[in-house]
Every structure is written in C-alpha cells, then in structure tokens.
Amino acid sequence: MRHILPAFIFLFISVAAISQAGKTADVILKTNGDELKGEVQAIEDSAVKFVYSGEKLVYSIRKAEIIKITFASGRVEFYNRGVSQPAANSTPVAAPAQPQSTAEDRRNKVAILPFKFIEDGQNAAQEVSEEVQNECYDMLSKHAGVYTVISPRATNVKLNKAGITRETIMNYTMEEISTILGVEYIVSGMVTMNKTTQSNYGSGSYSSSTKDNTKTDGQKSSGYGSTYSTSTQNYQTVMDFKIFNDKSEIVYNQNRKAFWPQRDAYKATLEYLLKRCPLYTK
C-alpha cells in the first residue's frame, strides 16, 4: 500500500503535466472562421495584441473580428457572440492581422487616402476617388522635401488587406490607420460638386448669294444667314482638405470653394491647398 500511493501521485502529476504541455497556446476564433494560435499579450479597448506561436512580431486584431479567445489556461472569453461563422465549404476572405509599426518606422512618411467625391449628392465611383488621390500624389511627391510620400497603390493595398474600405473606414481612428499604413501623416480630403447654371453662347453668320439672280423688280437676291448656339454646364465645387498625424491630431484643416465653374476646377483648388500645407516644400 505504501508503494501504491506514491506511484498513483506520480502518475497523476505526469498526466497533468502532459495535458498542460499539449495546450500551451491561446486560440483566437475570428468571425470569418480562422483560428489563430499563439499568445495573447494584451487586451485593449478595441483590439487584442497577439503573437503567433514561434514568432515575435506583435499583431493588432480588432475585437470586432473576434468571436472568442480560448486561453491556454482553459478560460474562454467571448466577443460578438451573435456573429455567424461561414460555412465549412466556403472560402472566407479574411483581413490578415496587421503588424505594428513603431514611431521610428513611421517618421516623415505620408500616405494619401482616396478622396471622397460627392457629385450632386451621390458618391462617385471608387475610380474617381482614386483619380483625385493619384493627382494629389503627383503634386505633393514632387515637393515633399524630407517627407516620403507612399504611392497610392501601396496605400490602397494595405487598406484592402486590413479590410478597410470607404464604407468601413469610419470605424477606425487615424491613429489606427497610421499604424496599419506605417506613416506619420495622413492626407484626407473630400470634393463636393453640384451643378448650378448653364452658360449659353451664340453666334451668327451671313453669306450673300454667289449668283447674280435678278428679280423682276430689278433687286438682287439677299443671300442667307445662320446662327449657332452652345451651352456649358457650370458647377460649384468645394474641397475639404485635412492632414492628420499618427496621434489622430489634425495638423492642417482647410475648406475652400473653387474659383472657376468648370468640372475639373477641383484640381486648381487642390494645388492651392497643397502649396500652403506643412508637407509642401517649394
């Protein structure tokens, strides 16, 4: 009996140790069905700091993307319980966790977001927003001085990978977006364009007859005349232009009405505002 009891205790401790060794990772279950295994380092107000098993890079995962966390201890913490998971045979389109950038990594780097473009009360196509984004990049990158302006394509790829669209971007602070993009400053803008009046232009011309046709009363024919008219649509354009730093602070904020009534008048307004912003070097 004296030998059985120590053996039983040893067996119990061994089983417990094996059980603990087999479950050393925290498991995050995301709303898209993905399971992430590693270590939860911190739980913040809107995000969870996470490191994959065998790695050192710290990722930030939004709580809105998490259903539950099963800790290595066995404790389970739930989020977004009402969110249904995708079917097993479906292929989820997931936004990968984004690596954290440091303040030194972001120093003097600038990203330009796609400009919001509203025409007659309606959101313009994404291509229009990206066109203004590219025009802003072309103007600023030539006069950036000590700043490095990230290309629009690189910016948009990072936004897409993080699941940030123009429909969801208001769910993020500029500090969070700066961290995802790895920049110190973010340029954000909105163009509002509305039709106003039409300008009408007219002209006339006269041509005498080439033949000397004499009427019975002795008078020559008077020839013929013609008139032309064209109309041009006028627009009222207003641009809202802001620059944020990586602490979500606004460092430049301007709202300006375009001087000219043409459809592309926003370009001159954009150039005017850029030349007066703190990121522009002459």
Secondary structure by P-SEA (a helix, b strand, c coil): caaaaaaaaaaaaaaaaaaaaaccbbbbbcccccccccccccccccbbbbbcccccbbbbbbccccccccccccbbbbccccccccccccccccccbbbbbcccccccbbbbcccccccccccccaaaaaaaaaaaaaaaaacccccccccaaaaaaaaaaacccccccccccaaaaaaaacccbbbbbbbbbbbcbbbbbbbbbbbccccccccccccccccccbbbbbbbbbbbbbbbbbcccccccccbbbbbccccccccaaaaaaaaaaaacccccc
